[in-house]
Amino acid sequence: MKHFGEVFFVLVFVFFIWTIMGPTGTQRIHRVCTPVAWAGDGVTSLARAAGTNYGKETHIASQNIDYRCQMAIWDFFYRQAWLKAHPQYKHRTTPPPPLVQPS
């Protein structure tokens, strides 16, 4: 237990290097969110192994969380450059109108 901090630091450092060494932006985004996907797969496996009826729901939730992780990273690092390259898509500053008009 004495060297837990050192081992944790080395693991985080190796993960950081592995992430930034990705050849493309898409690969780097995928690598950043890989632990999220692993955790979701683990929870899904436990739910299925326990014989519960929640295996499908936990799998869908896991994929949704992984997608949101990847979108958050993309928004943070690549969104502004993408908007500059695609000026026809403007960012909305106001919320979209409701689908059903109140009566």
N, CA, C and O of each residue as an XYZ file, in Angstrom:
412
protein
N       0.826     -1.185      0.000
C       0.000      0.000      0.000
C       0.870      1.248      0.000
O       0.405      2.339     -0.331
N       2.118      1.084      0.368
C       3.029      2.203      0.477
C       3.318      2.841     -0.883
O       3.538      4.050     -0.966
N       3.320      2.045     -1.937
C       3.677      2.551     -3.256
C       2.459      2.749     -4.159
O       2.599      2.857     -5.377
N       1.277      2.796     -3.569
C       0.065      2.941     -4.357
C       0.075      4.240     -5.167
O      -0.298      4.235     -6.340
N       0.491      5.338     -4.561
C       0.535      6.628     -5.249
C       1.475      6.606     -6.443
O       1.161      7.153     -7.501
N       2.617      5.980     -6.272
C       3.580      5.898     -7.367
C       3.049      5.048     -8.512
O       3.176      5.425     -9.677
N       2.457      3.910     -8.188
C       1.911      3.027     -9.217
C       0.753      3.725     -9.937
O       0.651      3.657    -11.162
N      -0.115      4.392     -9.181
C      -1.234      5.110     -9.778
C      -0.724      6.212    -10.716
O      -1.256      6.376    -11.814
N       0.294      6.964    -10.300
C       0.859      8.010    -11.138
C       1.426      7.432    -12.432
O       1.207      7.990    -13.508
N       2.147      6.330    -12.338
C       2.722      5.704    -13.528
C       1.611      5.237    -14.474
O       1.708      5.424    -15.687
N       0.563      4.634    -13.920
C      -0.549      4.184    -14.764
C      -1.244      5.354    -15.454
O      -1.574      5.264    -16.637
N      -1.465      6.434    -14.741
C      -2.086      7.613    -15.350
C      -1.168      8.205    -16.417
O      -1.640      8.617    -17.476
N       0.114      8.250    -16.154
C       1.070      8.784    -17.119
C       1.104      7.915    -18.380
O       1.109      8.444    -19.492
N       1.128      6.615    -18.223
C       1.130      5.705    -19.376
C      -0.168      5.862    -20.165
O      -0.142      5.870    -21.396
N      -1.292      5.987    -19.480
C      -2.571      6.206    -20.152
C      -2.555      7.512    -20.943
O      -3.031      7.557    -22.078
N      -2.011      8.573    -20.352
C      -1.926      9.862    -21.035
C      -1.068      9.760    -22.295
O      -1.461     10.258    -23.350
N       0.085      9.125    -22.198
C       0.962      8.959    -23.365
C       0.272      8.109    -24.430
O       0.328      8.439    -25.614
N      -0.375      7.022    -24.020
C      -1.093      6.157    -24.962
C      -2.201      6.934    -25.667
O      -2.454      6.718    -26.852
N      -2.858      7.832    -24.946
C      -3.947      8.615    -25.523
C      -3.423      9.609    -26.545
O      -3.959      9.681    -27.651
N      -2.404     10.370    -26.215
C      -1.947     11.404    -27.146
C      -1.150     10.834    -28.316
O      -0.903     11.542    -29.292
N      -0.747      9.571    -28.235
C      -0.017      8.962    -29.343
C      -0.950      8.438    -30.431
O      -0.486      7.891    -31.432
N      -2.253      8.600    -30.248
C      -3.194      8.173    -31.272
C      -2.942      8.935    -32.569
O      -2.702     10.142    -32.527
N      -2.989      8.269    -33.712
C      -2.636      8.916    -34.974
C      -3.657      9.936    -35.462
O      -3.300     10.850    -36.206
N      -4.911      9.803    -35.064
C      -5.940     10.738    -35.523
C      -6.726     11.248    -34.328
O      -6.667     10.686    -33.234
N      -7.460     12.322    -34.562
C      -8.298     12.863    -33.499
C      -9.354     11.881    -33.050
O      -9.650     11.777    -31.860
N      -9.921     11.161    -33.995
C     -10.939     10.173    -33.661
C     -10.373      9.081    -32.770
O     -11.023      8.645    -31.821
N      -9.169      8.644    -33.075
C      -8.529      7.600    -32.269
C      -8.220      8.122    -30.869
O      -8.385      7.394    -29.890
N      -7.773      9.370    -30.761
C      -7.479      9.935    -29.443
C      -8.757     10.056    -28.607
O      -8.750      9.763    -27.411
N      -9.852     10.488    -29.239
C     -11.125     10.590    -28.521
C     -11.547      9.217    -28.032
O     -11.973      9.066    -26.886
N     -11.432      8.218    -28.891
C     -11.807      6.857    -28.502
C     -10.949      6.365    -27.333
O     -11.456      5.724    -26.412
N      -9.675      6.661    -27.375
C      -8.775      6.199    -26.311
C      -9.074      6.871    -24.977
O      -8.973      6.235    -23.927
N      -9.444      8.161    -25.007
C      -9.758      8.854    -23.755
C     -10.960      8.201    -23.077
O     -10.995      8.064    -21.854
N     -11.944      7.800    -23.880
C     -13.181      7.247    -23.317
C     -13.158      5.734    -23.160
O     -14.160      5.152    -22.745
N     -12.069      5.095    -23.472
C     -11.990      3.643    -23.346
C     -12.247      3.157    -21.906
O     -12.957      2.165    -21.744
N     -11.714      3.797    -20.862
C     -12.034      3.316    -19.504
C     -13.528      3.403    -19.186
O     -14.052      2.578    -18.438
N     -14.207      4.390    -19.747
C     -15.656      4.493    -19.540
C     -16.348      3.281    -20.164
O     -17.240      2.684    -19.561
N     -15.925      2.928    -21.375
C     -16.510      1.760    -22.051
C     -16.189      0.475    -21.285
O     -17.046     -0.400    -21.159
N     -14.963      0.356    -20.773
C     -14.598     -0.830    -19.993
C     -15.470     -0.962    -18.750
O     -15.951     -2.050    -18.433
N     -15.671      0.145    -18.051
C     -16.503      0.102    -16.842
C     -17.941     -0.284    -17.202
O     -18.563     -1.087    -16.505
N     -18.458      0.276    -18.268
C     -19.810     -0.070    -18.697
C     -19.938     -1.521    -19.103
O     -20.934     -2.176    -18.797
N     -18.915     -2.029    -19.799
C     -18.931     -3.445    -20.175
C     -18.866     -4.337    -18.941
O     -19.494     -5.395    -18.905
N     -18.113     -3.917    -17.937
C     -18.034     -4.692    -16.700
C     -19.364     -4.736    -15.977
O     -19.776     -5.793    -15.497
N     -20.040     -3.602    -15.895
C     -21.354     -3.555    -15.237
C     -22.358     -4.397    -16.015
O     -23.158     -5.124    -15.426
N     -22.311     -4.294    -17.354
C     -23.214     -5.093    -18.181
C     -22.956     -6.582    -17.974
O     -23.897     -7.366    -17.856
N     -21.690     -6.969    -17.930
C     -21.353     -8.378    -17.712
C     -21.845     -8.869    -16.358
O     -22.358     -9.982    -16.245
N     -21.690     -8.041    -15.332
C     -22.187     -8.425    -14.003
C     -23.706     -8.566    -13.994
O     -24.247     -9.481    -13.373
N     -24.389     -7.659    -14.684
C     -25.853     -7.722    -14.733
C     -26.317     -8.980    -15.458
O     -27.282     -9.623    -15.045
N     -25.626     -9.327    -16.537
C     -26.002    -10.533    -17.278
C     -25.628    -11.802    -16.513
O     -26.370    -12.784    -16.533
N     -24.479    -11.777    -15.842
C     -24.046    -12.959    -15.093
C     -24.936    -13.207    -13.881
O     -25.110    -14.350    -13.459
N     -25.493    -12.148    -13.327
C     -26.362    -12.297    -12.162
C     -27.735    -12.812    -12.554
O     -28.553    -13.123    -11.689
N     -27.991    -12.904    -13.842
C     -29.263    -13.439    -14.293
C     -30.410    -12.449    -14.194
O     -31.576    -12.843    -14.178
N     -30.083    -11.167    -14.127
C     -31.145    -10.162    -14.052
C     -31.688     -9.867    -15.450
O     -31.119    -10.282    -16.460
N     -32.774     -9.159    -15.477
C     -33.369     -8.753    -16.745
C     -32.820     -7.410    -17.230
O     -33.344     -6.832    -18.182
N     -31.782     -6.921    -16.587
C     -31.265     -5.595    -16.896
C     -30.055     -5.612    -17.824
O     -29.441     -4.566    -18.034
N     -29.699     -6.744    -18.376
C     -28.519     -6.833    -19.231
C     -28.603     -5.930    -20.442
O     -27.652     -5.211    -20.750
N     -29.733     -5.959    -21.134
C     -29.890     -5.135    -22.335
C     -29.907     -3.647    -21.984
O     -29.291     -2.833    -22.672
N     -30.617     -3.299    -20.908
C     -30.710     -1.896    -20.506
C     -29.351     -1.342    -20.066
O     -29.008     -0.206    -20.392
N     -28.584     -2.142    -19.330
C     -27.272     -1.655    -18.905
C     -26.324     -1.534    -20.094
O     -25.476     -0.642    -20.118
N     -26.456     -2.412    -21.072
C     -25.633     -2.306    -22.279
C     -25.959     -1.028    -23.046
O     -25.050     -0.329    -23.494
N     -27.230     -0.718    -23.203
C     -27.638      0.503    -23.896
C     -27.179      1.729    -23.111
O     -26.692      2.693    -23.703
N     -27.328      1.704    -21.796
C     -26.879      2.828    -20.969
C     -25.368      3.000    -21.065
O     -24.874      4.126    -21.113
N     -24.638      1.901    -21.092
C     -23.183      1.949    -21.216
C     -22.771      2.589    -22.539
O     -21.873      3.429    -22.576
N     -23.426      2.190    -23.614
C     -23.112      2.782    -24.915
C     -23.462      4.266    -24.946
O     -22.745      5.063    -25.551
N     -24.552      4.632    -24.300
C     -24.959      6.033    -24.252
C     -23.941      6.873    -23.489
O     -23.601      7.976    -23.918
N     -23.454      6.361    -22.368
C     -22.446      7.094    -21.585
C     -21.147      7.219    -22.377
O     -20.512      8.273    -22.355
N     -20.746      6.161    -23.074
C     -19.536      6.209    -23.896
C     -19.691      7.245    -25.005
O     -18.761      8.007    -25.269
N     -20.846      7.285    -25.654
C     -21.110      8.269    -26.701
C     -21.037      9.686    -26.142
O     -20.443     10.570    -26.759
N     -21.637      9.902    -24.981
C     -21.618     11.237    -24.375
C     -20.198     11.644    -23.978
O     -19.838     12.816    -24.086
N     -19.401     10.698    -23.527
C     -17.998     10.984    -23.218
C     -17.268     11.439    -24.473
O     -16.559     12.445    -24.456
N     -17.444     10.696    -25.558
C     -16.765     11.045    -26.803
C     -17.241     12.394    -27.339
O     -16.439     13.173    -27.852
N     -18.540     12.675    -27.225
C     -19.046     13.964    -27.698
C     -18.527     15.111    -26.837
O     -18.243     16.189    -27.359
N     -18.399     14.901    -25.538
C     -17.868     15.947    -24.663
C     -16.421     16.262    -25.024
O     -16.034     17.430    -25.065
N     -15.619     15.236    -25.284
C     -14.226     15.461    -25.673
C     -14.170     16.158    -27.028
O     -13.386     17.089    -27.212
N     -14.998     15.716    -27.979
C     -15.013     16.341    -29.300
C     -15.431     17.801    -29.199
O     -14.818     18.669    -29.820
N     -16.475     18.074    -28.418
C     -16.928     19.460    -28.240
C     -15.821     20.333    -27.660
O     -15.633     21.472    -28.089
N     -15.097     19.804    -26.694
C     -14.069     20.594    -26.027
C     -12.885     20.902    -26.946
O     -12.381     22.025    -26.941
N     -12.437     19.919    -27.735
C     -11.217     20.091    -28.508
C     -11.429     20.449    -29.984
O     -10.610     21.164    -30.562
N     -12.497     19.971    -30.597
C     -12.606     20.068    -32.048
C     -13.790     20.882    -32.566
O     -13.847     21.173    -33.761
N     -14.712     21.249    -31.726
C     -15.943     21.892    -32.187
C     -15.703     23.223    -32.871
O     -16.253     23.466    -33.945
N     -14.898     24.090    -32.280
C     -14.681     25.412    -32.858
C     -14.024     25.323    -34.229
O     -14.400     26.059    -35.142
N     -13.055     24.441    -34.385
C     -12.404     24.272    -35.688
C     -13.395     23.725    -36.711
O     -13.365     24.121    -37.877
N     -14.263     22.828    -36.287
C     -15.250     22.264    -37.203
C     -16.255     23.332    -37.633
O     -16.637     23.392    -38.802
N     -16.684     24.178    -36.687
C     -17.627     25.246    -37.032
C     -17.001     26.252    -37.990
O     -17.687     26.774    -38.869
N     -15.704     26.533    -37.833
C     -15.026     27.438    -38.771
C     -14.926     26.823    -40.154
O     -15.041     27.526    -41.158
N     -14.711     25.510    -40.213
C     -14.595     24.832    -41.505
C     -15.953     24.623    -42.169
O     -16.016     24.414    -43.380
N     -17.026     24.673    -41.409
C     -18.380     24.468    -41.928
C     -19.268     25.641    -41.502
O     -20.096     25.490    -40.604
N     -19.107     26.794    -42.128
C     -19.861     27.984    -41.671
C     -21.367     27.875    -41.892
O     -22.127     28.633    -41.289
N     -21.816     26.952    -42.741
C     -23.250     26.823    -42.968
C     -23.981     26.285    -41.741
O     -25.200     26.422    -41.635
N     -23.248     25.677    -40.821
C     -23.851     25.190    -39.586
C     -23.550     26.178    -38.477
O     -22.426     26.234    -37.978
N     -24.517     26.932    -38.102
C     -24.299     27.934    -37.063
C     -24.774     27.391    -35.727
O     -25.756     26.653    -35.640
N     -24.059     27.773    -34.707
C     -24.423     27.352    -33.357
C     -25.650     28.138    -32.908
O     -25.694     29.363    -33.031
N     -26.634     27.430    -32.393
C     -27.825     28.096    -31.881
C     -27.535     28.685    -30.521
O     -26.987     28.026    -29.638
N     -27.916     29.944    -30.372
C     -27.771     30.567    -29.056
C     -29.105     30.555    -28.321
O     -29.146     30.767    -27.109
N     -30.194     30.310    -29.042
C     -31.503     30.216    -28.410
C     -31.990     28.776    -28.529
O     -31.613     28.070    -29.463
N     -32.807     28.347    -27.608
C     -33.298     26.979    -27.699
C     -34.238     26.828    -28.887
O     -34.874     27.797    -29.301
N     -34.330     25.627    -29.435
C     -35.224     25.418    -30.562
C     -36.682     25.564    -30.130
O     -37.001     25.391    -28.954
N     -37.558     25.879    -31.068
C     -38.969     26.006    -30.694
C     -39.540     24.656    -30.289
O     -39.040     23.621    -30.729
N     -40.567     24.648    -29.465
C     -41.157     23.377    -29.059
C     -41.783     22.668    -30.254
O     -42.252     23.305    -31.198
N     -41.782     21.339    -30.197
C     -42.350     20.565    -31.294
C     -43.856     20.719    -31.373
O     -44.427     20.732    -32.464
N     -44.494     20.834    -30.233
C     -45.941     21.002    -30.205
C     -46.237     22.361    -29.591
O     -45.766     22.685    -28.501
N     -47.020     23.140    -30.305
C     -47.366     24.466    -29.795
C     -48.400     24.322    -28.671
O     -49.397     23.618    -28.831
N     -48.163     24.984    -27.546
C     -49.149     24.893    -26.456
C     -50.456     25.549    -26.867
O     -50.456     26.560    -27.571
N     -51.562     24.978    -26.430
C     -52.860     25.546    -26.811
C     -53.543     26.219    -25.660
O     -54.644     26.747    -25.818
